[in-house]
Amino acid sequence: MMEWSDRHCRLLHRFLTAQARLYTEMVTSPAILFGERERLLGFDVREHPVALQLGGFEPQPLAESARIGEGFGYDEINLNVGCPSDRVKSGRFGACLMQEPSLVADCVAAMRAAVSIPVTVKCRIGVDGQDPEVALRALIASCKAAGAETFIVHARKALLDGMSPKENRDVPPLNYELVAAVKRENPDLTVVLNGGIVTLDQAEAHLQNVDGVMLGRAAYQTPAMLTEVDARFFGGETHTVDSAVEAYVEYIAGKLKEGVPLNAMTRHMLGLFQGRPGARQFRRYLSETATRPGAGIEVLRDALALVMRKQICEV
């Protein structure tokens, strides 16, 4: 979800579900150690519970990055060894680390020693020529020995040679049964399933075999589905898109005064009204207008008037 699940996106999603755990984009340890930390790590306190997802392969820099993340207030540090992009492959982090389970375990151990919050692992079931039945179990066994207790498993192999990141999200076949089998073999671990899940009905069915489900593109492209998450899975209340929009408009108005461009925030709203009358006009208007220099809150209100039954309250 790099360049998707930024702080603005996460807060919009938080207005749609109060209890689902949110994850940041993957941030590399060198970026945290040498970059603009507030820009990379800052978040709104309303995002809790929220996890910081790290990328890297060196135990001590990752440990220091985890310590910094804990200092910013994150609830969890997640080590990503599942991203298949060319950039992470060339940097020796992401999915290519599936081939080095002992190194991943060393990273987990160092991070756990540095923080008091949970350190979790997100992975694939294998890469390239690996046998997933062996590779996934080897990674989990190594990291479990290092103290990891939660694994988020994208149930596809990552094909790093000759296949694009986009193809890696769709082409390799899913193997949900392998993830379920790993959970049966490790009842003491928390196993969360990721990959190819596009409806809450599917998520509920998978929860018969695993402890949790992670939604990525489906939640981004059709965020209205999140309004049902609290009531369906946490015994909470059902939210509404309209109430979430009211809260997000107020947030946007404040950020515009700080100099944040309108499009940086409204781009995450484009799928919000999918299926509602006027949704296409809403998307088109925002896409064409919110990117203009100086675009202000009135642009968003005009777009919302195309789909909302009542005007958003003045902020």
Secondary structure by P-SEA (a helix, b strand, c coil): ccccccaaaaaaaaaacccccccccccccccccccccccccccccccccbbbbbbbccaaaaaaaaaaaaaacccbbbbbcccccaaaaaacccccccccaaaaaaaaaaaaaacccbbbbbbcccccccccccaaaaaaaaaaaaccccccccccccccccccaaaaaccccccaaaaaaaaaacccbbbbbbcccccaaaaaaacccccccccccccccccccccccccccccbbbbbaaaaaaaaaaaaaaaaaacccccccccccccccccccaaaaaaaaaaaccccccccaaaaaaaaaaccccccccc
